Amino acid sequence: MRFGEQKTIREIARDLARSEGAVKQLQLRGLQNLRARLGDPNG
Protein backbone atom coordinates (compact mmCIF):
# COMPACT_ATOMS: atom_id res chain seq x y z
CA MET A 1 0.00 0.00 0.00
CA ARG A 2 2.76 2.39 0.95
CA PHE A 3 4.82 2.02 -2.19
CA GLY A 4 2.50 0.31 -4.66
CA GLU A 5 -0.46 2.60 -4.09
CA GLN A 6 1.49 5.67 -2.92
CA LYS A 7 -0.56 5.92 0.28
CA THR A 8 0.54 7.83 3.35
CA ILE A 9 1.07 6.22 6.74
CA ARG A 10 -2.10 7.95 7.93
CA GLU A 11 -4.18 6.57 5.04
CA ILE A 12 -2.91 3.04 5.62
CA ALA A 13 -3.56 3.28 9.36
CA ARG A 14 -7.13 4.36 8.68
CA ASP A 15 -7.67 1.57 6.12
CA LEU A 16 -6.28 -1.12 8.45
CA ALA A 17 -7.81 0.32 11.64
CA ARG A 18 -4.33 0.51 13.19
CA SER A 19 -2.34 3.33 14.76
CA GLU A 20 0.22 5.20 12.67
CA GLY A 21 2.95 3.80 14.93
CA ALA A 22 1.78 0.25 14.26
CA VAL A 23 1.86 0.87 10.51
CA LYS A 24 5.40 2.27 10.75
CA GLN A 25 6.48 -0.86 12.67
CA LEU A 26 4.86 -3.13 10.09
CA GLN A 27 6.59 -1.25 7.29
CA LEU A 28 9.96 -1.45 9.03
CA ARG A 29 9.65 -5.19 9.63
CA GLY A 30 8.46 -5.78 6.08
CA LEU A 31 11.43 -3.91 4.62
CA GLN A 32 13.86 -5.73 6.92
CA ASN A 33 12.39 -9.06 5.86
CA LEU A 34 12.65 -8.13 2.18
CA ARG A 35 16.27 -7.03 2.57
CA ALA A 36 17.12 -10.30 4.31
CA ARG A 37 15.47 -12.34 1.56
CA LEU A 38 17.29 -10.39 -1.14
CA GLY A 39 20.60 -10.69 0.67
CA ASP A 40 21.24 -6.97 1.20
CA PRO A 41 24.50 -6.73 3.18
CA ASN A 42 23.41 -3.33 4.63
CA GLY A 43 20.16 -4.60 6.08
N, C-alpha and C positions, 0 to 999 in steps of 0.2 A: 504494500500500500504506500509506504513511504517513498520508495524510489520508482516503482512501476506506475503508480497513479499520481505521483507528485503531490501527495497529501501532507499536510502539516501534522505535527505531533498532536496538536489539539483536535484536529479532525479525526484522526485515528482513535484517539482516546474516546471521543464521543461515539464513534461507530462501534467500538468494542466494549463500551460501558466500563472503561478502565480509567485510572488516573493517568495524567501525563507522565508522572514519574514511572509508573508501571510500563508504559509504552516505551519510554527511553530505555529501561532495563531490558525489555524484550528485544528491542532493536540492537542494543549492545551485544547481548548474548547471541543473537542471530548472526551478526557480523563476525563475531569471534568464531562461531561454529563454521561459518563459510570459509574464513581464512584458514582454519585448521584443516578443513577438507581439501582446500586448494593447495595446501603446503606453503603458505606465506611465511617466510622466515621472520617477518617483523610482527606477526600477530601471535 
